[in-house]
Amino acid sequence: MLKIDNVSKSYTTPRGELSILANVSLTLARGQAAAIMGPSGSGKSTLLYIVGALDRPTSGSVTLDGADPYTLDESRQAAFRNEHIGFVFQDHSLLPQLSVLENVLTPTLVASSASTSGGDEKRAREILDQVGLGSRLDHRPGELSGGEKQRAAIARALIRNPTLLLCDEPTGNLDASIADSVADLLLDLHRTHNTILVVVTHSPALAERFPARYRMADRALVVA
């Protein structure tokens, strides 16, 4: 279960305190999916980074299956992210010098074993088959379409079988038809892998695909 409890975030600026989030709370269980909308600067990406243990809240707490990553030291927090959280960003962030298969395996290289096992490669191949890239394993990102790159990024996010899948504008750089196919894939894989799925998006069409919809309004999270 993901529990966001009264999370606030502010920054100190030369002009004083700048408040981005104010007492945001949300609870999601395994198998649930939520979309968060809001204009640029509303705080939705900040919230996503806090939930993903990338940016510490000023106050409040985030727990995933009862564990608070912000109580961990830096190395253990990184290990927590690697094991429990998958990320998909608007920019796929694939490494251009690596093949599709190698890109998907990168999260396993920093796992506690510090080595890629045959089991990891087998799982990577299976997930790439699921996302329709089984015939593109040896291709590099420069040889893929925009939709294929995002499919590879989704496969990479799932390689460690995370509890929580976080997506920041996952279809933002895609045209409408490709965006629809990536959205189909994302939701299908969420159901297959029984993740908690949180997507932040500007797209009403994508948000409407989700059973739970929220928007950022005046630093708070409200039901859309």
SVG drawing of the C-alpha trace seen along z (x, -y; Angstrom):
<svg xmlns="http://www.w3.org/2000/svg" viewBox="-14 -39 42 57">
<polyline fill="none" stroke="black" stroke-width="0.4" points="0.0,0.0 1.1,-3.5 0.2,-6.1 0.9,-9.8 0.1,-11.6 -0.2,-15.4 2.8,-16.0 3.9,-19.6 6.9,-21.0 8.3,-24.4 11.6,-26.1 13.4,-29.1 13.9,-31.8 15.4,-35.3 11.8,-36.6 10.8,-34.2 9.2,-30.8 7.7,-29.4 5.1,-26.7 4.6,-24.1 2.5,-21.4 0.2,-21.8 -1.0,-18.8 -1.4,-16.4 -2.8,-13.0 -3.6,-9.9 -3.8,-6.2 -3.6,-3.5 -3.5,0.2 -1.9,2.8 -3.8,3.0 -5.1,-0.6 -4.3,-3.3 -4.6,-7.1 -4.1,-10.0 -3.1,-13.4 -3.7,-16.5 -2.8,-20.2 -1.2,-23.0 2.6,-23.5 3.9,-24.7 1.0,-23.2 3.2,-20.8 2.2,-17.5 5.7,-16.5 7.1,-17.6 4.6,-15.3 5.6,-12.5 9.3,-12.9 8.5,-12.9 6.4,-9.7 9.4,-8.2 11.9,-9.0 13.7,-11.5 12.8,-14.7 12.3,-14.9 9.1,-16.5 9.3,-19.5 6.7,-17.8 4.4,-14.8 5.3,-11.2 5.3,-8.7 5.2,-5.0 5.2,-2.1 4.2,1.2 4.8,-0.3 8.3,-1.5 9.3,-5.2 12.2,-5.7 13.1,-9.0 14.1,-7.3 16.9,-5.5 20.4,-6.7 21.3,-7.6 22.6,-4.2 19.7,-2.3 17.2,-4.8 18.7,-4.3 18.4,-0.5 14.7,-1.0 13.9,-2.9 15.6,-0.3 13.8,2.6 10.3,1.1 9.7,-1.8 9.7,-2.0 9.9,-5.3 8.7,-6.3 9.4,-9.8 8.3,-12.0 11.8,-11.7 12.4,-8.0 16.0,-8.5 17.4,-5.4 21.2,-5.2 22.0,-5.7 25.1,-3.5 23.2,-0.4 20.9,2.0 17.2,2.2 17.9,5.3 20.8,3.7 18.8,0.6 16.1,2.7 18.6,4.6 20.3,1.4 18.3,1.3 19.5,4.9 23.1,3.8 22.9,1.6 20.8,4.2 22.3,5.7 23.8,8.6 25.6,6.1 25.5,8.6 23.1,9.5 21.8,13.1 20.4,15.3 17.0,14.9 17.2,11.1 17.9,11.5 15.0,14.0 12.6,11.6 13.8,8.7 13.2,10.7 9.7,11.7 8.8,8.1 10.1,6.9 7.9,9.5 5.0,8.2 5.6,4.6 6.0,5.7 9.8,5.3 10.8,8.9 12.3,8.5 14.2,5.3 16.4,6.5 19.7,5.7 18.6,2.3 19.9,-0.9 17.5,-3.8 18.4,-5.8 16.9,-3.0 13.5,-3.1 10.4,-5.2 9.2,-7.5 6.5,-4.9 9.0,-2.1 11.4,-4.1 8.6,-4.7 7.7,-1.0 11.4,-0.2 11.3,-2.7 8.1,-1.0 9.8,2.4 12.9,1.0 10.6,-0.3 9.1,3.1 12.3,5.2 12.6,5.3 8.9,6.1 8.2,2.9 5.3,2.3 4.9,-1.2 5.0,-2.5 5.3,-6.3 4.9,-8.0 5.5,-11.6 3.8,-12.7 4.5,-9.2 2.7,-10.1 3.6,-13.8 6.0,-13.6 3.9,-11.2 1.2,-11.9 -2.4,-10.9 -2.5,-7.4 0.8,-6.3 -0.1,-7.9 -3.3,-5.8 -1.3,-2.6 1.2,-3.4 -1.6,-4.2 -3.2,-0.8 0.1,0.9 0.7,-0.9 -2.7,0.0 -2.5,3.6 0.9,4.1 -0.3,2.4 -3.1,5.0 -0.8,7.9 1.9,7.0 -0.5,5.8 1.3,2.6 0.2,-0.6 0.2,-3.0 0.4,-6.8 0.5,-9.0 0.8,-12.8 -0.4,-14.2 -1.7,-17.3 -3.8,-15.0 -7.5,-14.7 -7.7,-11.8 -5.1,-9.9 -6.6,-10.8 -10.0,-9.6 -8.6,-6.1 -8.0,-5.9 -10.6,-4.9 -9.3,-7.5 -8.6,-11.0 -7.2,-13.9 -6.0,-17.4 -3.6,-19.8 -5.4,-23.0 -3.9,-25.7 -1.1,-23.3 -3.6,-20.6 -4.8,-17.4 -8.5,-17.2 -10.8,-14.7 -11.2,-15.6"/>
</svg>
